[in-house]
Amino acid sequence: MNGRIMINAQDKENLIKSSQTANLLVQDLRYLLKSDNLLLSDFAIEILQQAAQIEQRLSRIKLLTCNEG
């Protein structure tokens, strides 16, 4: 089975959507880092670190479950 995990079509769709959403969140937080408001950009740094970890985890899961990557 070459290391891939089988999931149903609905789970695959939800995984892809979650991965795309996480990617958009990371992109938007990177823009927020450039805010003139120091408190806002400070919060963005902390949230960006967490969002990037989530994005990476979802990408790994996607690689293990989706044939097309």
Distance bins in CASP14 RR format, pairs under 12 A and 6 or more apart:
PFRMAT RR
TARGET T0000
AUTHOR 0000-0000-0000
RMODE 2
METHOD distances of the structure
MODEL  1
1 64 0 0 0 0 0 1 0 0 0 0 0
1 65 0 0 0 0 0 1 0 0 0 0 0
2 63 0 0 0 0 0 1 0 0 0 0 0
2 64 0 0 0 0 0 1 0 0 0 0 0
2 67 0 0 0 0 0 1 0 0 0 0 0
3 63 0 0 0 0 1 0 0 0 0 0 0
3 64 1 0 0 1 0 0 0 0 0 0 0
3 65 0 0 0 0 0 1 0 0 0 0 0
3 67 0 0 0 0 0 1 0 0 0 0 0
4 12 0 0 0 0 0 1 0 0 0 0 0
4 61 0 0 0 0 0 1 0 0 0 0 0
4 62 0 0 0 0 0 1 0 0 0 0 0
4 63 0 0 0 0 1 0 0 0 0 0 0
4 64 1 0 0 1 0 0 0 0 0 0 0
4 65 1 0 0 1 0 0 0 0 0 0 0
4 66 0 0 0 0 1 0 0 0 0 0 0
4 67 1 0 0 1 0 0 0 0 0 0 0
4 68 0 0 0 0 0 1 0 0 0 0 0
4 69 0 0 0 0 0 1 0 0 0 0 0
5 11 0 0 0 0 0 1 0 0 0 0 0
5 12 0 0 0 0 0 1 0 0 0 0 0
5 15 0 0 0 0 0 1 0 0 0 0 0
5 60 0 0 0 0 0 1 0 0 0 0 0
5 61 0 0 0 0 1 0 0 0 0 0 0
5 62 0 0 0 0 0 1 0 0 0 0 0
5 63 0 0 0 0 1 0 0 0 0 0 0
5 64 1 0 1 0 0 0 0 0 0 0 0
5 65 1 0 1 0 0 0 0 0 0 0 0
5 66 0 0 0 0 1 0 0 0 0 0 0
5 67 0 0 0 0 0 1 0 0 0 0 0
6 12 0 0 0 0 1 0 0 0 0 0 0
6 64 0 0 0 0 0 1 0 0 0 0 0
6 65 1 0 0 1 0 0 0 0 0 0 0
6 66 0 0 0 0 0 1 0 0 0 0 0
6 67 0 0 0 0 0 1 0 0 0 0 0
7 13 0 0 0 0 1 0 0 0 0 0 0
7 14 0 0 0 0 1 0 0 0 0 0 0
7 15 1 0 0 1 0 0 0 0 0 0 0
7 16 0 0 0 0 0 1 0 0 0 0 0
7 61 0 0 0 0 1 0 0 0 0 0 0
7 62 0 0 0 0 0 1 0 0 0 0 0
7 64 0 0 0 0 1 0 0 0 0 0 0
7 65 1 0 1 0 0 0 0 0 0 0 0
7 66 0 0 0 0 1 0 0 0 0 0 0
7 67 0 0 0 0 0 1 0 0 0 0 0
8 14 0 0 0 0 1 0 0 0 0 0 0
8 15 0 0 0 0 0 1 0 0 0 0 0
8 65 0 0 0 0 0 1 0 0 0 0 0
9 15 0 0 0 0 0 1 0 0 0 0 0
9 16 0 0 0 0 0 1 0 0 0 0 0
9 65 0 0 0 0 0 1 0 0 0 0 0
9 66 0 0 0 0 0 1 0 0 0 0 0
10 16 0 0 0 0 0 1 0 0 0 0 0
10 17 0 0 0 0 0 1 0 0 0 0 0
11 17 0 0 0 0 0 1 0 0 0 0 0
11 18 0 0 0 0 0 1 0 0 0 0 0
11 61 0 0 0 0 0 1 0 0 0 0 0
11 62 0 0 0 0 0 1 0 0 0 0 0
11 65 1 0 0 1 0 0 0 0 0 0 0
11 66 0 0 0 0 0 1 0 0 0 0 0
12 18 0 0 0 0 0 1 0 0 0 0 0
12 19 0 0 0 0 0 1 0 0 0 0 0
12 61 0 0 0 0 0 1 0 0 0 0 0
12 62 0 0 0 0 1 0 0 0 0 0 0
12 64 0 0 0 0 0 1 0 0 0 0 0
12 65 1 0 0 1 0 0 0 0 0 0 0
12 66 1 0 0 1 0 0 0 0 0 0 0
12 67 0 0 0 0 1 0 0 0 0 0 0
12 68 0 0 0 0 1 0 0 0 0 0 0
12 69 0 0 0 0 0 1 0 0 0 0 0
13 19 0 0 0 0 0 1 0 0 0 0 0
13 20 0 0 0 0 0 1 0 0 0 0 0
13 62 0 0 0 0 0 1 0 0 0 0 0
13 65 0 0 0 0 0 1 0 0 0 0 0
13 66 0 0 0 0 0 1 0 0 0 0 0
14 20 0 0 0 0 0 1 0 0 0 0 0
14 21 0 0 0 0 0 1 0 0 0 0 0
14 58 0 0 0 0 0 1 0 0 0 0 0
14 61 0 0 0 0 0 1 0 0 0 0 0
14 62 0 0 0 0 0 1 0 0 0 0 0
14 65 0 0 0 0 0 1 0 0 0 0 0
14 66 0 0 0 0 0 1 0 0 0 0 0
15 21 0 0 0 0 0 1 0 0 0 0 0
15 22 0 0 0 0 0 1 0 0 0 0 0
15 57 0 0 0 0 0 1 0 0 0 0 0
15 58 1 0 0 1 0 0 0 0 0 0 0
15 59 0 0 0 0 0 1 0 0 0 0 0
15 60 0 0 0 0 0 1 0 0 0 0 0
15 61 1 0 0 1 0 0 0 0 0 0 0
15 62 1 0 1 0 0 0 0 0 0 0 0
15 63 0 0 0 0 0 1 0 0 0 0 0
15 64 0 0 0 0 0 1 0 0 0 0 0
15 65 1 0 0 1 0 0 0 0 0 0 0
15 66 1 0 0 1 0 0 0 0 0 0 0
15 69 0 0 0 0 0 1 0 0 0 0 0
16 22 0 0 0 0 0 1 0 0 0 0 0
16 23 0 0 0 0 0 1 0 0 0 0 0
16 58 0 0 0 0 1 0 0 0 0 0 0
16 59 0 0 0 0 0 1 0 0 0 0 0
16 61 0 0 0 0 0 1 0 0 0 0 0
16 62 1 0 0 1 0 0 0 0 0 0 0
16 63 0 0 0 0 0 1 0 0 0 0 0
16 65 0 0 0 0 1 0 0 0 0 0 0
16 66 1 0 0 1 0 0 0 0 0 0 0
16 68 0 0 0 0 1 0 0 0 0 0 0
16 69 0 0 0 0 1 0 0 0 0 0 0
17 23 0 0 0 0 0 1 0 0 0 0 0
17 24 0 0 0 0 0 1 0 0 0 0 0
17 58 0 0 0 0 0 1 0 0 0 0 0
17 62 0 0 0 0 0 1 0 0 0 0 0
18 24 0 0 0 0 0 1 0 0 0 0 0
18 25 0 0 0 0 0 1 0 0 0 0 0
18 51 0 0 0 0 0 1 0 0 0 0 0
18 54 0 0 0 0 1 0 0 0 0 0 0
18 55 0 0 0 0 1 0 0 0 0 0 0
18 57 0 0 0 0 0 1 0 0 0 0 0
18 58 1 0 1 0 0 0 0 0 0 0 0
18 59 0 0 0 0 0 1 0 0 0 0 0
18 61 0 0 0 0 1 0 0 0 0 0 0
18 62 0 0 0 0 1 0 0 0 0 0 0
18 65 0 0 0 0 0 1 0 0 0 0 0
19 25 0 0 0 0 0 1 0 0 0 0 0
19 26 0 0 0 0 0 1 0 0 0 0 0
19 54 0 0 0 0 1 0 0 0 0 0 0
19 55 1 0 0 1 0 0 0 0 0 0 0
19 56 0 0 0 0 0 1 0 0 0 0 0
19 57 0 0 0 0 1 0 0 0 0 0 0
19 58 1 0 1 0 0 0 0 0 0 0 0
19 59 1 0 0 1 0 0 0 0 0 0 0
19 60 0 0 0 0 1 0 0 0 0 0 0
19 61 0 0 0 0 1 0 0 0 0 0 0
19 62 1 0 1 0 0 0 0 0 0 0 0
19 63 0 0 0 0 0 1 0 0 0 0 0
19 65 0 0 0 0 0 1 0 0 0 0 0
19 66 0 0 0 0 1 0 0 0 0 0 0
19 69 0 0 0 0 1 0 0 0 0 0 0
20 26 0 0 0 0 0 1 0 0 0 0 0
20 27 0 0 0 0 0 1 0 0 0 0 0
20 55 0 0 0 0 1 0 0 0 0 0 0
20 58 0 0 0 0 1 0 0 0 0 0 0
20 59 0 0 0 0 0 1 0 0 0 0 0
20 62 0 0 0 0 1 0 0 0 0 0 0
21 27 0 0 0 0 0 1 0 0 0 0 0
21 28 0 0 0 0 0 1 0 0 0 0 0
21 51 0 0 0 0 0 1 0 0 0 0 0
21 54 0 0 0 0 1 0 0 0 0 0 0
21 55 0 0 0 0 1 0 0 0 0 0 0
21 58 0 0 0 0 1 0 0 0 0 0 0
22 28 0 0 0 0 0 1 0 0 0 0 0
22 29 0 0 0 0 0 1 0 0 0 0 0
22 48 0 0 0 0 0 1 0 0 0 0 0
22 50 0 0 0 0 0 1 0 0 0 0 0
22 51 1 0 0 1 0 0 0 0 0 0 0
22 52 0 0 0 0 1 0 0 0 0 0 0
22 53 0 0 0 0 1 0 0 0 0 0 0
22 54 1 0 1 0 0 0 0 0 0 0 0
22 55 1 0 1 0 0 0 0 0 0 0 0
22 56 0 0 0 0 1 0 0 0 0 0 0
22 57 0 0 0 0 1 0 0 0 0 0 0
22 58 1 0 1 0 0 0 0 0 0 0 0
22 59 0 0 0 0 1 0 0 0 0 0 0
22 60 0 0 0 0 0 1 0 0 0 0 0
22 61 0 0 0 0 0 1 0 0 0 0 0
22 62 0 0 0 0 0 1 0 0 0 0 0
23 29 0 0 0 0 0 1 0 0 0 0 0
23 30 0 0 0 0 0 1 0 0 0 0 0
23 51 0 0 0 0 1 0 0 0 0 0 0
23 52 0 0 0 0 1 0 0 0 0 0 0
23 54 0 0 0 0 0 1 0 0 0 0 0
23 55 1 0 1 0 0 0 0 0 0 0 0
23 56 0 0 0 0 0 1 0 0 0 0 0
23 58 0 0 0 0 1 0 0 0 0 0 0
23 59 0 0 0 0 1 0 0 0 0 0 0
23 62 0 0 0 0 0 1 0 0 0 0 0
24 30 0 0 0 0 0 1 0 0 0 0 0
24 31 0 0 0 0 0 1 0 0 0 0 0
24 51 0 0 0 0 1 0 0 0 0 0 0
24 55 0 0 0 0 1 0 0 0 0 0 0
25 31 0 0 0 0 0 1 0 0 0 0 0
25 32 0 0 0 0 0 1 0 0 0 0 0
25 44 0 0 0 0 0 1 0 0 0 0 0
25 47 0 0 0 0 1 0 0 0 0 0 0
25 48 0 0 0 0 1 0 0 0 0 0 0
25 50 0 0 0 0 1 0 0 0 0 0 0
25 51 1 0 1 0 0 0 0 0 0 0 0
25 52 0 0 0 0 1 0 0 0 0 0 0
25 53 0 0 0 0 0 1 0 0 0 0 0
25 54 0 0 0 0 1 0 0 0 0 0 0
25 55 1 0 0 1 0 0 0 0 0 0 0
25 58 0 0 0 0 0 1 0 0 0 0 0
26 32 0 0 0 0 0 1 0 0 0 0 0
26 33 0 0 0 0 0 1 0 0 0 0 0
26 44 0 0 0 0 0 1 0 0 0 0 0
26 47 0 0 0 0 1 0 0 0 0 0 0
26 48 1 0 0 1 0 0 0 0 0 0 0
26 49 0 0 0 0 0 1 0 0 0 0 0
26 50 0 0 0 0 1 0 0 0 0 0 0
26 51 1 0 1 0 0 0 0 0 0 0 0
26 52 1 0 1 0 0 0 0 0 0 0 0
26 53 0 0 0 0 1 0 0 0 0 0 0
26 54 0 0 0 0 1 0 0 0 0 0 0
26 55 1 0 1 0 0 0 0 0 0 0 0
26 56 0 0 0 0 1 0 0 0 0 0 0
26 58 0 0 0 0 0 1 0 0 0 0 0
26 59 0 0 0 0 0 1 0 0 0 0 0
27 33 0 0 0 0 0 1 0 0 0 0 0
27 44 0 0 0 0 0 1 0 0 0 0 0
27 48 0 0 0 0 0 1 0 0 0 0 0
27 51 0 0 0 0 1 0 0 0 0 0 0
27 52 0 0 0 0 0 1 0 0 0 0 0
27 55 0 0 0 0 1 0 0 0 0 0 0
28 34 0 0 0 0 0 1 0 0 0 0 0
28 35 0 0 0 0 0 1 0 0 0 0 0
28 44 0 0 0 0 1 0 0 0 0 0 0
28 47 0 0 0 0 0 1 0 0 0 0 0
28 48 0 0 0 0 1 0 0 0 0 0 0
28 51 0 0 0 0 1 0 0 0 0 0 0
29 35 0 0 0 0 0 1 0 0 0 0 0
29 40 0 0 0 0 0 1 0 0 0 0 0
29 41 0 0 0 0 1 0 0 0 0 0 0
29 43 0 0 0 0 1 0 0 0 0 0 0
29 44 1 0 1 0 0 0 0 0 0 0 0
29 45 0 0 0 0 1 0 0 0 0 0 0
29 46 0 0 0 0 1 0 0 0 0 0 0
29 47 1 0 1 0 0 0 0 0 0 0 0
29 48 1 0 1 0 0 0 0 0 0 0 0
29 49 0 0 0 0 1 0 0 0 0 0 0
29 50 0 0 0 0 1 0 0 0 0 0 0
29 51 1 0 1 0 0 0 0 0 0 0 0
29 52 0 0 0 0 1 0 0 0 0 0 0
29 54 0 0 0 0 0 1 0 0 0 0 0
29 55 0 0 0 0 0 1 0 0 0 0 0
30 41 0 0 0 0 0 1 0 0 0 0 0
30 44 0 0 0 0 1 0 0 0 0 0 0
30 45 0 0 0 0 0 1 0 0 0 0 0
30 47 0 0 0 0 0 1 0 0 0 0 0
30 48 1 0 0 1 0 0 0 0 0 0 0
30 49 0 0 0 0 0 1 0 0 0 0 0
30 51 0 0 0 0 1 0 0 0 0 0 0
30 52 0 0 0 0 1 0 0 0 0 0 0
30 55 0 0 0 0 0 1 0 0 0 0 0
31 40 0 0 0 0 0 1 0 0 0 0 0
31 41 0 0 0 0 0 1 0 0 0 0 0
31 44 0 0 0 0 1 0 0 0 0 0 0
31 48 0 0 0 0 0 1 0 0 0 0 0
32 39 0 0 0 0 0 1 0 0 0 0 0
32 40 1 0 0 1 0 0 0 0 0 0 0
32 41 1 0 0 1 0 0 0 0 0 0 0
32 42 0 0 0 0 0 1 0 0 0 0 0
32 43 0 0 0 0 1 0 0 0 0 0 0
32 44 1 0 1 0 0 0 0 0 0 0 0
32 45 0 0 0 0 1 0 0 0 0 0 0
32 46 0 0 0 0 0 1 0 0 0 0 0
32 47 0 0 0 0 1 0 0 0 0 0 0
32 48 1 0 0 1 0 0 0 0 0 0 0
32 51 0 0 0 0 0 1 0 0 0 0 0
33 40 0 0 0 0 1 0 0 0 0 0 0
33 41 1 0 1 0 0 0 0 0 0 0 0
33 42 0 0 0 0 1 0 0 0 0 0 0
33 43 0 0 0 0 1 0 0 0 0 0 0
33 44 1 0 1 0 0 0 0 0 0 0 0
33 45 1 0 0 1 0 0 0 0 0 0 0
33 46 0 0 0 0 0 1 0 0 0 0 0
33 47 0 0 0 0 1 0 0 0 0 0 0
33 48 1 0 0 1 0 0 0 0 0 0 0
33 49 0 0 0 0 0 1 0 0 0 0 0
33 51 0 0 0 0 0 1 0 0 0 0 0
33 52 0 0 0 0 0 1 0 0 0 0 0
34 40 0 0 0 0 0 1 0 0 0 0 0
34 41 1 0 0 1 0 0 0 0 0 0 0
34 44 0 0 0 0 1 0 0 0 0 0 0
34 45 0 0 0 0 0 1 0 0 0 0 0
34 48 0 0 0 0 0 1 0 0 0 0 0
35 41 1 0 1 0 0 0 0 0 0 0 0
35 42 0 0 0 0 1 0 0 0 0 0 0
35 43 0 0 0 0 1 0 0 0 0 0 0
35 44 1 0 0 1 0 0 0 0 0 0 0
35 45 0 0 0 0 0 1 0 0 0 0 0
37 43 0 0 0 0 1 0 0 0 0 0 0
37 44 0 0 0 0 1 0 0 0 0 0 0
38 44 0 0 0 0 0 1 0 0 0 0 0
38 45 0 0 0 0 0 1 0 0 0 0 0
39 45 0 0 0 0 0 1 0 0 0 0 0
39 46 0 0 0 0 0 1 0 0 0 0 0
40 46 0 0 0 0 0 1 0 0 0 0 0
40 47 0 0 0 0 0 1 0 0 0 0 0
41 47 0 0 0 0 0 1 0 0 0 0 0
41 48 0 0 0 0 1 0 0 0 0 0 0
42 48 0 0 0 0 0 1 0 0 0 0 0
42 49 0 0 0 0 0 1 0 0 0 0 0
43 49 0 0 0 0 0 1 0 0 0 0 0
43 50 0 0 0 0 0 1 0 0 0 0 0
43 51 0 0 0 0 0 1 0 0 0 0 0
44 50 0 0 0 0 0 1 0 0 0 0 0
44 51 0 0 0 0 1 0 0 0 0 0 0
44 52 0 0 0 0 0 1 0 0 0 0 0
45 51 0 0 0 0 0 1 0 0 0 0 0
45 52 0 0 0 0 0 1 0 0 0 0 0
46 52 0 0 0 0 0 1 0 0 0 0 0
46 53 0 0 0 0 0 1 0 0 0 0 0
47 53 0 0 0 0 0 1 0 0 0 0 0
47 54 0 0 0 0 0 1 0 0 0 0 0
48 54 0 0 0 0 0 1 0 0 0 0 0
48 55 0 0 0 0 0 1 0 0 0 0 0
49 55 0 0 0 0 0 1 0 0 0 0 0
49 56 0 0 0 0 0 1 0 0 0 0 0
50 56 0 0 0 0 0 1 0 0 0 0 0
50 57 0 0 0 0 0 1 0 0 0 0 0
51 57 0 0 0 0 0 1 0 0 0 0 0
51 58 0 0 0 0 0 1 0 0 0 0 0
52 58 0 0 0 0 0 1 0 0 0 0 0
52 59 0 0 0 0 0 1 0 0 0 0 0
53 59 0 0 0 0 0 1 0 0 0 0 0
53 60 0 0 0 0 0 1 0 0 0 0 0
54 60 0 0 0 0 0 1 0 0 0 0 0
54 61 0 0 0 0 0 1 0 0 0 0 0
55 61 0 0 0 0 0 1 0 0 0 0 0
55 62 0 0 0 0 0 1 0 0 0 0 0
56 62 0 0 0 0 0 1 0 0 0 0 0
56 63 0 0 0 0 0 1 0 0 0 0 0
57 63 0 0 0 0 0 1 0 0 0 0 0
57 64 0 0 0 0 0 1 0 0 0 0 0
58 64 0 0 0 0 0 1 0 0 0 0 0
58 65 0 0 0 0 0 1 0 0 0 0 0
58 66 0 0 0 0 0 1 0 0 0 0 0
58 69 0 0 0 0 0 1 0 0 0 0 0
59 65 0 0 0 0 0 1 0 0 0 0 0
59 66 0 0 0 0 0 1 0 0 0 0 0
59 69 0 0 0 0 1 0 0 0 0 0 0
60 66 0 0 0 0 0 1 0 0 0 0 0
60 69 0 0 0 0 0 1 0 0 0 0 0
61 69 0 0 0 0 0 1 0 0 0 0 0
62 68 0 0 0 0 1 0 0 0 0 0 0
62 69 1 0 0 1 0 0 0 0 0 0 0
63 69 1 0 0 1 0 0 0 0 0 0 0
END
